[in-house]
Amino acid sequence: MSQAKYHFASDNTSGICPEAWQALDEANQGFQPSYGDDEITRAACESFRQFFETDCDVYFVFNGTAANSLSLASLCNSYNSIITAHEAHVETDECGAPEFFSHGAKLLTAKSPLGKLDVADVERLITHRTDIHYPKPAAVSLSQSTELGTVYTHAELQAVTSLAHRKGLSVHMDGARFFNALASAKCAPADLTWRAGVDVLCCGGTKLGMAVTEAVVFFRRDLGEAFAYRCKQAGQLCSKMRFISAQWLQLLRDDTWRKHAEQGNRLARLVAEKMTALPGVELLYPVDANHCFLKLPDAIKERLKAKGWVFYSFIGGGSRFMCSWRVTEDDVNALAADAA
Ligand SMILES: *Cc1c(COP(=O)(O)O)cnc(C)c1O
């Protein structure tokens, strides 16, 4: 057994990208007000407003579970339900945090071919019961990019969000890999969010290459009115906030986010190309973002494991290969050579 290689295990096995690291260093000067009352944080929030071309409210938390569950709690009462996909992170990987922070709102899962919510099934979940015994649907949560590595188009988002809004539900987007989706969709950030009907976005920083940060962006600002209190109560208000905001400021500047997101997306496509050239290997889902899901013959799986490659098979059935900003073409070639 060779030394373990975590390159493709997830996009959070890599370190901190040089721009974020430099931002941390530059912010490490003198004294600044704490708890976000500083100039860097103000500038970072302003750069989000410019990025999304709208007057949104922005909050920074430490991780995606907090971002998702606290923002969903803002959209729900304890007797409500949240409609999401079967494989959604909020459903499968947050230890019940959305239910916990909303004091009991129930997640209802809709059909989700290729990881995308099926509009008709969402409608069924909203309308098939209206009696007092059924938790009243209040929000739809979708992931962009999805857990299966696909990306909703503007039109696909519109189809979900217009239904939700017509029925009085609000729309949450889990954007742990939002920047990969955005780089892939090649449209304006606004077109993939509020102009497509998204009310609140959890915008992933960690998987993009930053240290411990996700941004919660309320496009419908009324929904986030008490959000600062939720963050503080949940232990998610960073006292040295400037170290979080400095990273965002830097990554949103000069399209730095795009460079890292495109790198991950491009290399995931290369993994697909190189690996499907091997006999018996099948691509399971389109590679829209930085994930590549493969059906591997057992012999290849064993060979890769024996050479130390770590990869997971818990989502979607196949073997998942994630590409972060840090993965290089050489890494992909080494993986493919070991598989051959
Ligand atoms: C990684 C991830 C998150 C965030 O998870 P944390 O470990 O809590 O930061 C949220 N949603 C999706 C789809 C993810 O892949």
The ligand as an SDF file (V2000), in Angstrom:
LIG
                    3D

 15 15  0  0  0  0  0  0  0  0999 V2000
  -19.2800   20.5700    1.2870 C   0  0  0  0  0  0  0  0  0  0  0  0
  -20.7050   20.9060    1.0850 C   0  0  0  0  0  0  0  0  0  0  0  0
  -21.3770   21.7480    1.9970 C   0  0  0  0  0  0  0  0  0  0  0  0
  -20.7060   22.3430    3.2200 C   0  0  0  0  0  0  0  0  0  0  0  0
  -20.2990   21.4470    4.1560 O   0  0  0  0  0  0  0  0  0  0  0  0
  -19.4790   21.8220    5.4750 P   0  0  0  0  0  0  0  0  0  0  0  0
  -18.6230   20.6380    5.6600 O   0  0  0  0  0  0  0  0  0  0  0  0
  -20.4550   22.0250    6.5400 O   0  0  0  0  0  0  0  0  0  0  0  0
  -18.7080   23.0790    5.1920 O   0  0  0  0  0  0  0  0  0  0  0  0
  -22.6950   22.0810    1.7180 C   0  0  0  0  0  0  0  0  0  0  0  0
  -23.3110   21.6400    0.6250 N   0  0  0  0  0  0  0  0  0  0  0  0
  -22.7050   20.8500   -0.2790 C   0  0  0  0  0  0  0  0  0  0  0  0
  -23.4420   20.4220   -1.5100 C   0  0  0  0  0  0  0  0  0  0  0  0
  -21.3830   20.4420   -0.0640 C   0  0  0  0  0  0  0  0  0  0  0  0
  -20.7820   19.6600   -0.9560 O   0  0  0  0  0  0  0  0  0  0  0  0
  1  2  1  0
  2  3  1  0
  2 14  2  0
  3  4  1  0
  3 10  2  0
  4  5  1  0
  5  6  1  0
  6  7  2  0
  6  8  1  0
  6  9  1  0
 10 11  1  0
 11 12  2  0
 12 13  1  0
 12 14  1  0
 14 15  1  0
M  END
$$$$
